[in-house]
């Protein structure tokens, strides 16, 4: 097996981290956790479920951008 260059190793690590992030958010946006936040409560007039989904999605975008930018430098 040929040794990998540092750039190839960095690309492989980036791919592994992005895969982990996608699996993490697949779990966070799956039924059991969504059911926890699906109640009549409101935060600032916004239903808790909507707020949870919005914050999870925003975290996904920010974390993905940070991983891609940090590894790409």
PyMOL Python script that loads the backbone (N, CA, C, O; Angstrom):
from pymol import cmd

cmd.read_pdbstr("""\
ATOM      1  N   UNK A   1       0.844  -1.172   0.000  1.00  0.00           N
ATOM      2  CA  UNK A   1       0.000   0.000   0.000  1.00  0.00           C
ATOM      3  C   UNK A   1       0.895   1.243   0.000  1.00  0.00           C
ATOM      4  O   UNK A   1       1.852   1.325   0.769  1.00  0.00           O
ATOM      5  N   UNK A   2       0.585   2.180  -0.841  1.00  0.00           N
ATOM      6  CA  UNK A   2       1.377   3.401  -0.954  1.00  0.00           C
ATOM      7  C   UNK A   2       1.082   4.355   0.195  1.00  0.00           C
ATOM      8  O   UNK A   2      -0.072   4.496   0.600  1.00  0.00           O
ATOM      9  N   UNK A   3       2.112   5.011   0.726  1.00  0.00           N
ATOM     10  CA  UNK A   3       1.855   6.000   1.784  1.00  0.00           C
ATOM     11  C   UNK A   3       1.102   7.205   1.224  1.00  0.00           C
ATOM     12  O   UNK A   3       1.299   7.611   0.079  1.00  0.00           O
ATOM     13  N   UNK A   4       0.242   7.759   2.061  1.00  0.00           N
ATOM     14  CA  UNK A   4      -0.554   8.904   1.637  1.00  0.00           C
ATOM     15  C   UNK A   4       0.196  10.195   1.921  1.00  0.00           C
ATOM     16  O   UNK A   4       0.923  10.307   2.909  1.00  0.00           O
ATOM     17  N   UNK A   5       0.007  11.160   1.042  1.00  0.00           N
ATOM     18  CA  UNK A   5       0.622  12.466   1.254  1.00  0.00           C
ATOM     19  C   UNK A   5      -0.151  13.200   2.351  1.00  0.00           C
ATOM     20  O   UNK A   5      -1.290  12.837   2.647  1.00  0.00           O
ATOM     21  N   UNK A   6       0.443  14.212   2.948  1.00  0.00           N
ATOM     22  CA  UNK A   6      -0.267  14.980   3.989  1.00  0.00           C
ATOM     23  C   UNK A   6      -1.574  15.587   3.475  1.00  0.00           C
ATOM     24  O   UNK A   6      -2.554  15.672   4.214  1.00  0.00           O
ATOM     25  N   UNK A   7      -1.585  16.004   2.216  1.00  0.00           N
ATOM     26  CA  UNK A   7      -2.804  16.597   1.664  1.00  0.00           C
ATOM     27  C   UNK A   7      -3.904  15.531   1.547  1.00  0.00           C
ATOM     28  O   UNK A   7      -5.069  15.808   1.834  1.00  0.00           O
ATOM     29  N   UNK A   8      -3.539  14.329   1.130  1.00  0.00           N
ATOM     30  CA  UNK A   8      -4.523  13.255   1.028  1.00  0.00           C
ATOM     31  C   UNK A   8      -5.044  12.863   2.405  1.00  0.00           C
ATOM     32  O   UNK A   8      -6.228  12.562   2.559  1.00  0.00           O
ATOM     33  N   UNK A   9      -4.164  12.866   3.410  1.00  0.00           N
ATOM     34  CA  UNK A   9      -4.592  12.562   4.773  1.00  0.00           C
ATOM     35  C   UNK A   9      -5.554  13.617   5.294  1.00  0.00           C
ATOM     36  O   UNK A   9      -6.538  13.295   5.961  1.00  0.00           O
ATOM     37  N   UNK A  10      -5.267  14.882   4.987  1.00  0.00           N
ATOM     38  CA  UNK A  10      -6.161  15.969   5.410  1.00  0.00           C
ATOM     39  C   UNK A  10      -7.521  15.835   4.746  1.00  0.00           C
ATOM     40  O   UNK A  10      -8.549  16.054   5.389  1.00  0.00           O
ATOM     41  N   UNK A  11      -7.539  15.478   3.471  1.00  0.00           N
ATOM     42  CA  UNK A  11      -8.812  15.284   2.763  1.00  0.00           C
ATOM     43  C   UNK A  11      -9.598  14.127   3.370  1.00  0.00           C
ATOM     44  O   UNK A  11     -10.819  14.207   3.507  1.00  0.00           O
ATOM     45  N   UNK A  12      -8.906  13.062   3.730  1.00  0.00           N
ATOM     46  CA  UNK A  12      -9.582  11.920   4.326  1.00  0.00           C
ATOM     47  C   UNK A  12     -10.159  12.290   5.693  1.00  0.00           C
ATOM     48  O   UNK A  12     -11.289  11.916   6.006  1.00  0.00           O
ATOM     49  N   UNK A  13      -9.396  13.019   6.507  1.00  0.00           N
ATOM     50  CA  UNK A  13      -9.903  13.465   7.813  1.00  0.00           C
ATOM     51  C   UNK A  13     -11.108  14.380   7.650  1.00  0.00           C
ATOM     52  O   UNK A  13     -12.079  14.276   8.400  1.00  0.00           O
ATOM     53  N   UNK A  14     -11.043  15.288   6.658  1.00  0.00           N
ATOM     54  CA  UNK A  14     -12.173  16.193   6.426  1.00  0.00           C
ATOM     55  C   UNK A  14     -13.422  15.403   6.071  1.00  0.00           C
ATOM     56  O   UNK A  14     -14.512  15.684   6.570  1.00  0.00           O
ATOM     57  N   UNK A  15     -13.252  14.414   5.205  1.00  0.00           N
ATOM     58  CA  UNK A  15     -14.390  13.578   4.833  1.00  0.00           C
ATOM     59  C   UNK A  15     -14.970  12.828   6.013  1.00  0.00           C
ATOM     60  O   UNK A  15     -16.189  12.713   6.140  1.00  0.00           O
ATOM     61  N   UNK A  16     -14.107  12.317   6.880  1.00  0.00           N
ATOM     62  CA  UNK A  16     -14.577  11.604   8.066  1.00  0.00           C
ATOM     63  C   UNK A  16     -15.317  12.538   9.014  1.00  0.00           C
ATOM     64  O   UNK A  16     -16.346  12.162   9.575  1.00  0.00           O
ATOM     65  N   UNK A  17     -14.810  13.734   9.194  1.00  0.00           N
ATOM     66  CA  UNK A  17     -15.474  14.695  10.087  1.00  0.00           C
ATOM     67  C   UNK A  17     -16.817  15.132   9.523  1.00  0.00           C
ATOM     68  O   UNK A  17     -17.790  15.257  10.267  1.00  0.00           O
ATOM     69  N   UNK A  18     -16.880  15.365   8.221  1.00  0.00           N
ATOM     70  CA  UNK A  18     -18.149  15.760   7.614  1.00  0.00           C
ATOM     71  C   UNK A  18     -19.158  14.624   7.667  1.00  0.00           C
ATOM     72  O   UNK A  18     -20.352  14.866   7.848  1.00  0.00           O
ATOM     73  N   UNK A  19     -18.700  13.395   7.512  1.00  0.00           N
ATOM     74  CA  UNK A  19     -19.591  12.245   7.643  1.00  0.00           C
ATOM     75  C   UNK A  19     -20.128  12.162   9.068  1.00  0.00           C
ATOM     76  O   UNK A  19     -21.317  11.911   9.267  1.00  0.00           O
ATOM     77  N   UNK A  20     -19.264  12.370  10.060  1.00  0.00           N
ATOM     78  CA  UNK A  20     -19.702  12.360  11.450  1.00  0.00           C
ATOM     79  C   UNK A  20     -20.745  13.444  11.701  1.00  0.00           C
ATOM     80  O   UNK A  20     -21.746  13.194  12.372  1.00  0.00           O
ATOM     81  N   UNK A  21     -20.521  14.638  11.173  1.00  0.00           N
ATOM     82  CA  UNK A  21     -21.473  15.737  11.357  1.00  0.00           C
ATOM     83  C   UNK A  21     -22.818  15.383  10.730  1.00  0.00           C
ATOM     84  O   UNK A  21     -23.863  15.640  11.326  1.00  0.00           O
ATOM     85  N   UNK A  22     -22.803  14.801   9.543  1.00  0.00           N
ATOM     86  CA  UNK A  22     -24.065  14.453   8.894  1.00  0.00           C
ATOM     87  C   UNK A  22     -24.803  13.361   9.679  1.00  0.00           C
ATOM     88  O   UNK A  22     -26.026  13.417   9.804  1.00  0.00           O
ATOM     89  N   UNK A  23     -24.083  12.381  10.204  1.00  0.00           N
ATOM     90  CA  UNK A  23     -24.731  11.347  11.021  1.00  0.00           C
ATOM     91  C   UNK A  23     -25.275  11.928  12.324  1.00  0.00           C
ATOM     92  O   UNK A  23     -26.365  11.564  12.764  1.00  0.00           O
ATOM     93  N   UNK A  24     -24.515  12.827  12.934  1.00  0.00           N
ATOM     94  CA  UNK A  24     -24.960  13.470  14.166  1.00  0.00           C
ATOM     95  C   UNK A  24     -26.276  14.216  13.942  1.00  0.00           C
ATOM     96  O   UNK A  24     -27.199  14.107  14.749  1.00  0.00           O
ATOM     97  N   UNK A  25     -26.359  14.958  12.868  1.00  0.00           N
ATOM     98  CA  UNK A  25     -27.578  15.726  12.635  1.00  0.00           C
ATOM     99  C   UNK A  25     -28.709  14.859  12.110  1.00  0.00           C
ATOM    100  O   UNK A  25     -29.879  15.217  12.241  1.00  0.00           O
ATOM    101  N   UNK A  26     -28.368  13.718  11.515  1.00  0.00           N
ATOM    102  CA  UNK A  26     -29.409  12.749  11.192  1.00  0.00           C
ATOM    103  C   UNK A  26     -30.069  12.234  12.461  1.00  0.00           C
ATOM    104  O   UNK A  26     -31.280  12.017  12.496  1.00  0.00           O
ATOM    105  N   UNK A  27     -29.276  12.040  13.494  1.00  0.00           N
ATOM    106  CA  UNK A  27     -29.810  11.595  14.781  1.00  0.00           C
ATOM    107  C   UNK A  27     -30.576  12.725  15.458  1.00  0.00           C
ATOM    108  O   UNK A  27     -31.661  12.506  15.997  1.00  0.00           O
ATOM    109  N   UNK A  28     -30.015  13.935  15.432  1.00  0.00           N
ATOM    110  CA  UNK A  28     -30.675  15.062  16.100  1.00  0.00           C
ATOM    111  C   UNK A  28     -32.013  15.427  15.470  1.00  0.00           C
ATOM    112  O   UNK A  28     -32.897  15.946  16.153  1.00  0.00           O
ATOM    113  N   UNK A  29     -32.171  15.163  14.183  1.00  0.00           N
ATOM    114  CA  UNK A  29     -33.414  15.509  13.508  1.00  0.00           C
ATOM    115  C   UNK A  29     -34.285  14.288  13.243  1.00  0.00           C
ATOM    116  O   UNK A  29     -35.108  14.294  12.328  1.00  0.00           O
ATOM    117  N   UNK A  30     -34.101  13.239  14.046  1.00  0.00           N
ATOM    118  CA  UNK A  30     -34.891  12.031  13.910  1.00  0.00           C
ATOM    119  C   UNK A  30     -36.015  12.041  14.938  1.00  0.00           C
ATOM    120  O   UNK A  30     -36.017  12.855  15.862  1.00  0.00           O
ATOM    121  N   UNK A  31     -36.979  11.122  14.768  1.00  0.00           N
ATOM    122  CA  UNK A  31     -38.203  11.147  15.563  1.00  0.00           C
ATOM    123  C   UNK A  31     -38.015  11.173  17.076  1.00  0.00           C
ATOM    124  O   UNK A  31     -38.631  12.023  17.720  1.00  0.00           O
ATOM    125  N   UNK A  32     -37.220  10.315  17.687  1.00  0.00           N
ATOM    126  CA  UNK A  32     -37.224  10.333  19.164  1.00  0.00           C
ATOM    127  C   UNK A  32     -36.874  11.695  19.760  1.00  0.00           C
ATOM    128  O   UNK A  32     -37.505  12.114  20.730  1.00  0.00           O
ATOM    129  N   UNK A  33     -35.900  12.381  19.214  1.00  0.00           N
ATOM    130  CA  UNK A  33     -35.561  13.696  19.764  1.00  0.00           C
ATOM    131  C   UNK A  33     -36.579  14.754  19.366  1.00  0.00           C
ATOM    132  O   UNK A  33     -36.860  15.665  20.146  1.00  0.00           O
ATOM    133  N   UNK A  34     -37.129  14.649  18.179  1.00  0.00           N
ATOM    134  CA  UNK A  34     -38.165  15.605  17.794  1.00  0.00           C
ATOM    135  C   UNK A  34     -39.392  15.463  18.695  1.00  0.00           C
ATOM    136  O   UNK A  34     -40.050  16.455  19.008  1.00  0.00           O
ATOM    137  N   UNK A  35     -39.698  14.241  19.110  1.00  0.00           N
ATOM    138  CA  UNK A  35     -40.853  14.017  19.983  1.00  0.00           C
ATOM    139  C   UNK A  35     -40.652  14.676  21.349  1.00  0.00           C
ATOM    140  O   UNK A  35     -41.620  15.100  21.979  1.00  0.00           O
ATOM    141  N   UNK A  36     -39.415  14.764  21.804  1.00  0.00           N
ATOM    142  CA  UNK A  36     -39.141  15.409  23.094  1.00  0.00           C
ATOM    143  C   UNK A  36     -39.536  16.882  23.047  1.00  0.00           C
ATOM    144  O   UNK A  36     -40.038  17.426  24.031  1.00  0.00           O
ATOM    145  N   UNK A  37     -39.310  17.523  21.911  1.00  0.00           N
ATOM    146  CA  UNK A  37     -39.577  18.954  21.783  1.00  0.00           C
ATOM    147  C   UNK A  37     -40.970  19.260  21.229  1.00  0.00           C
ATOM    148  O   UNK A  37     -41.329  20.428  21.076  1.00  0.00           O
ATOM    149  N   UNK A  38     -41.743  18.240  20.933  1.00  0.00           N
ATOM    150  CA  UNK A  38     -43.068  18.441  20.359  1.00  0.00           C
ATOM    151  C   UNK A  38     -44.113  18.536  21.472  1.00  0.00           C
ATOM    152  O   UNK A  38     -44.814  17.570  21.774  1.00  0.00           O
ATOM    153  N   UNK A  39     -44.197  19.724  22.071  1.00  0.00           N
ATOM    154  CA  UNK A  39     -45.222  19.979  23.084  1.00  0.00           C
ATOM    155  C   UNK A  39     -45.713  21.412  22.902  1.00  0.00           C
ATOM    156  O   UNK A  39     -45.242  22.129  22.019  1.00  0.00           O
ATOM    157  N   UNK A  40     -46.640  21.815  23.722  1.00  0.00           N
ATOM    158  CA  UNK A  40     -47.298  23.109  23.538  1.00  0.00           C
ATOM    159  C   UNK A  40     -46.492  24.296  24.052  1.00  0.00           C
ATOM    160  O   UNK A  40     -46.970  25.429  24.001  1.00  0.00           O
ATOM    161  N   UNK A  41     -45.300  24.063  24.536  1.00  0.00           N
ATOM    162  CA  UNK A  41     -44.495  25.158  25.073  1.00  0.00           C
ATOM    163  C   UNK A  41     -44.036  26.129  23.986  1.00  0.00           C
ATOM    164  O   UNK A  41     -43.913  25.771  22.815  1.00  0.00           O
ATOM    165  N   UNK A  42     -43.791  27.343  24.403  1.00  0.00           N
ATOM    166  CA  UNK A  42     -43.317  28.384  23.489  1.00  0.00           C
ATOM    167  C   UNK A  42     -42.175  29.139  24.140  1.00  0.00           C
ATOM    168  O   UNK A  42     -42.140  29.321  25.357  1.00  0.00           O
ATOM    169  N   UNK A  43     -41.243  29.576  23.305  1.00  0.00           N
ATOM    170  CA  UNK A  43     -40.127  30.409  23.763  1.00  0.00           C
ATOM    171  C   UNK A  43     -40.186  31.686  22.938  1.00  0.00           C
ATOM    172  O   UNK A  43     -39.948  31.663  21.730  1.00  0.00           O
ATOM    173  N   UNK A  44     -40.496  32.774  23.579  1.00  0.00           N
ATOM    174  CA  UNK A  44     -40.629  34.034  22.856  1.00  0.00           C
ATOM    175  C   UNK A  44     -41.730  34.007  21.809  1.00  0.00           C
ATOM    176  O   UNK A  44     -41.644  34.705  20.800  1.00  0.00           O
ATOM    177  N   UNK A  45     -42.761  33.209  22.039  1.00  0.00           N
ATOM    178  CA  UNK A  45     -43.874  33.115  21.110  1.00  0.00           C
ATOM    179  C   UNK A  45     -43.649  32.112  19.988  1.00  0.00           C
ATOM    180  O   UNK A  45     -44.537  31.916  19.158  1.00  0.00           O
ATOM    181  N   UNK A  46     -42.490  31.475  19.941  1.00  0.00           N
ATOM    182  CA  UNK A  46     -42.172  30.494  18.897  1.00  0.00           C
ATOM    183  C   UNK A  46     -42.306  29.099  19.502  1.00  0.00           C
ATOM    184  O   UNK A  46     -41.773  28.846  20.582  1.00  0.00           O
ATOM    185  N   UNK A  47     -43.012  28.187  18.821  1.00  0.00           N
ATOM    186  CA  UNK A  47     -43.112  26.821  19.351  1.00  0.00           C
ATOM    187  C   UNK A  47     -41.733  26.191  19.533  1.00  0.00           C
ATOM    188  O   UNK A  47     -40.828  26.401  18.726  1.00  0.00           O
ATOM    189  N   UNK A  48     -41.590  25.419  20.601  1.00  0.00           N
ATOM    190  CA  UNK A  48     -40.303  24.825  20.970  1.00  0.00           C
ATOM    191  C   UNK A  48     -39.774  23.921  19.851  1.00  0.00           C
ATOM    192  O   UNK A  48     -38.574  23.925  19.574  1.00  0.00           O
ATOM    193  N   UNK A  49     -40.645  23.156  19.214  1.00  0.00           N
ATOM    194  CA  UNK A  49     -40.213  22.257  18.134  1.00  0.00           C
ATOM    195  C   UNK A  49     -39.604  23.049  16.985  1.00  0.00           C
ATOM    196  O   UNK A  49     -38.552  22.674  16.468  1.00  0.00           O
ATOM    197  N   UNK A  50     -40.243  24.125  16.582  1.00  0.00           N
ATOM    198  CA  UNK A  50     -39.720  24.949  15.489  1.00  0.00           C
ATOM    199  C   UNK A  50     -38.366  25.546  15.860  1.00  0.00           C
ATOM    200  O   UNK A  50     -37.447  25.583  15.042  1.00  0.00           O
ATOM    201  N   UNK A  51     -38.257  26.008  17.095  1.00  0.00           N
ATOM    202  CA  UNK A  51     -37.001  26.597  17.555  1.00  0.00           C
ATOM    203  C   UNK A  51     -35.880  25.551  17.571  1.00  0.00           C
ATOM    204  O   UNK A  51     -34.751  25.842  17.176  1.00  0.00           O
ATOM    205  N   UNK A  52     -36.194  24.340  18.025  1.00  0.00           N
ATOM    206  CA  UNK A  52     -35.204  23.266  18.049  1.00  0.00           C
ATOM    207  C   UNK A  52     -34.715  22.937  16.639  1.00  0.00           C
ATOM    208  O   UNK A  52     -33.510  22.836  16.410  1.00  0.00           O
ATOM    209  N   UNK A  53     -35.633  22.773  15.704  1.00  0.00           N
ATOM    210  CA  UNK A  53     -35.252  22.440  14.324  1.00  0.00           C
ATOM    211  C   UNK A  53     -34.427  23.573  13.722  1.00  0.00           C
ATOM    212  O   UNK A  53     -33.427  23.313  13.053  1.00  0.00           O
ATOM    213  N   UNK A  54     -34.821  24.805  13.943  1.00  0.00           N
ATOM    214  CA  UNK A  54     -34.078  25.944  13.402  1.00  0.00           C
ATOM    215  C   UNK A  54     -32.668  26.009  13.989  1.00  0.00           C
ATOM    216  O   UNK A  54     -31.703  26.212  13.253  1.00  0.00           O
ATOM    217  N   UNK A  55     -32.542  25.843  15.286  1.00  0.00           N
ATOM    218  CA  UNK A  55     -31.219  25.901  15.917  1.00  0.00           C
ATOM    219  C   UNK A  55     -30.341  24.717  15.507  1.00  0.00           C
ATOM    220  O   UNK A  55     -29.135  24.879  15.323  1.00  0.00           O
ATOM    221  N   UNK A  56     -30.932  23.531  15.364  1.00  0.00           N
ATOM    222  CA  UNK A  56     -30.158  22.364  14.913  1.00  0.00           C
ATOM    223  C   UNK A  56     -29.659  22.587  13.489  1.00  0.00           C
ATOM    224  O   UNK A  56     -28.504  22.291  13.181  1.00  0.00           O
ATOM    225  N   UNK A  57     -30.520  23.106  12.625  1.00  0.00           N
ATOM    226  CA  UNK A  57     -30.128  23.374  11.237  1.00  0.00           C
ATOM    227  C   UNK A  57     -29.046  24.454  11.185  1.00  0.00           C
ATOM    228  O   UNK A  57     -28.069  24.313  10.450  1.00  0.00           O
ATOM    229  N   UNK A  58     -29.209  25.518  11.948  1.00  0.00           N
ATOM    230  CA  UNK A  58     -28.220  26.594  11.969  1.00  0.00           C
ATOM    231  C   UNK A  58     -26.870  26.081  12.476  1.00  0.00           C
ATOM    232  O   UNK A  58     -25.822  26.449  11.945  1.00  0.00           O
ATOM    233  N   UNK A  59     -26.901  25.235  13.495  1.00  0.00           N
ATOM    234  CA  UNK A  59     -25.671  24.638  14.009  1.00  0.00           C
ATOM    235  C   UNK A  59     -25.015  23.758  12.955  1.00  0.00           C
ATOM    236  O   UNK A  59     -23.792  23.766  12.820  1.00  0.00           O
ATOM    237  N   UNK A  60     -25.804  23.005  12.213  1.00  0.00           N
ATOM    238  CA  UNK A  60     -25.275  22.172  11.130  1.00  0.00           C
ATOM    239  C   UNK A  60     -24.552  23.016  10.090  1.00  0.00           C
ATOM    240  O   UNK A  60     -23.448  22.669   9.671  1.00  0.00           O
ATOM    241  N   UNK A  61     -25.155  24.106   9.676  1.00  0.00           N
ATOM    242  CA  UNK A  61     -24.555  24.979   8.666  1.00  0.00           C
ATOM    243  C   UNK A  61     -23.258  25.596   9.186  1.00  0.00           C
ATOM    244  O   UNK A  61     -22.249  25.603   8.481  1.00  0.00           O
ATOM    245  N   UNK A  62     -23.281  26.104  10.394  1.00  0.00           N
ATOM    246  CA  UNK A  62     -22.089  26.756  10.952  1.00  0.00           C
ATOM    247  C   UNK A  62     -20.964  25.743  11.173  1.00  0.00           C
ATOM    248  O   UNK A  62     -19.812  26.022  10.841  1.00  0.00           O
ATOM    249  N   UNK A  63     -21.280  24.582  11.723  1.00  0.00           N
ATOM    250  CA  UNK A  63     -20.258  23.564  11.962  1.00  0.00           C
ATOM    251  C   UNK A  63     -19.655  23.047  10.659  1.00  0.00           C
ATOM    252  O   UNK A  63     -18.444  22.843  10.575  1.00  0.00           O
ATOM    253  N   UNK A  64     -20.477  22.838   9.661  1.00  0.00           N
ATOM    254  CA  UNK A  64     -19.981  22.384   8.361  1.00  0.00           C
ATOM    255  C   UNK A  64     -19.085  23.437   7.725  1.00  0.00           C
ATOM    256  O   UNK A  64     -18.017  23.111   7.207  1.00  0.00           O
ATOM    257  N   UNK A  65     -19.506  24.683   7.759  1.00  0.00           N
ATOM    258  CA  UNK A  65     -18.685  25.763   7.194  1.00  0.00           C
ATOM    259  C   UNK A  65     -17.371  25.877   7.934  1.00  0.00           C
ATOM    260  O   UNK A  65     -16.331  26.082   7.308  1.00  0.00           O
ATOM    261  N   UNK A  66     -17.390  25.749   9.249  1.00  0.00           N
ATOM    262  CA  UNK A  66     -16.164  25.848  10.040  1.00  0.00           C
ATOM    263  C   UNK A  66     -15.211  24.695   9.718  1.00  0.00           C
ATOM    264  O   UNK A  66     -14.007  24.911   9.572  1.00  0.00           O
ATOM    265  N   UNK A  67     -15.736  23.478   9.605  1.00  0.00           N
ATOM    266  CA  UNK A  67     -14.881  22.336   9.275  1.00  0.00           C
ATOM    267  C   UNK A  67     -14.264  22.462   7.886  1.00  0.00           C
ATOM    268  O   UNK A  67     -13.078  22.185   7.702  1.00  0.00           O
ATOM    269  N   UNK A  68     -15.051  22.870   6.930  1.00  0.00           N
ATOM    270  CA  UNK A  68     -14.537  22.989   5.556  1.00  0.00           C
ATOM    271  C   UNK A  68     -13.511  24.117   5.469  1.00  0.00           C
ATOM    272  O   UNK A  68     -12.468  23.957   4.835  1.00  0.00           O
ATOM    273  N   UNK A  69     -13.795  25.237   6.091  1.00  0.00           N
ATOM    274  CA  UNK A  69     -12.886  26.363   6.015  1.00  0.00           C
ATOM    275  C   UNK A  69     -11.588  26.111   6.778  1.00  0.00           C
ATOM    276  O   UNK A  69     -10.507  26.458   6.304  1.00  0.00           O
ATOM    277  N   UNK A  70     -11.699  25.506   7.960  1.00  0.00           N
ATOM    278  CA  UNK A  70     -10.528  25.245   8.790  1.00  0.00           C
ATOM    279  C   UNK A  70      -9.605  24.230   8.122  1.00  0.00           C
ATOM    280  O   UNK A  70      -8.387  24.408   8.128  1.00  0.00           O
ATOM    281  N   UNK A  71     -10.161  23.185   7.557  1.00  0.00           N
ATOM    282  CA  UNK A  71      -9.359  22.152   6.914  1.00  0.00           C
ATOM    283  C   UNK A  71      -8.843  22.604   5.557  1.00  0.00           C
ATOM    284  O   UNK A  71      -7.820  22.108   5.086  1.00  0.00           O
ATOM    285  N   UNK A  72      -9.531  23.528   4.935  1.00  0.00           N
ATOM    286  CA  UNK A  72      -9.145  23.972   3.597  1.00  0.00           C
ATOM    287  C   UNK A  72      -8.004  24.971   3.588  1.00  0.00           C
ATOM    288  O   UNK A  72      -7.400  25.212   2.543  1.00  0.00           O
ATOM    289  N   UNK A  73      -7.701  25.557   4.745  1.00  0.00           N
ATOM    290  CA  UNK A  73      -6.665  26.592   4.809  1.00  0.00           C
ATOM    291  C   UNK A  73      -5.279  26.015   4.695  1.00  0.00           C
ATOM    292  O   UNK A  73      -4.297  26.756   4.731  1.00  0.00           O
TER     293      UNK A  73
END
""", "prot")
cmd.dss("prot")
cmd.show_as("cartoon", "prot")
cmd.util.cbc("prot")
cmd.orient("prot")
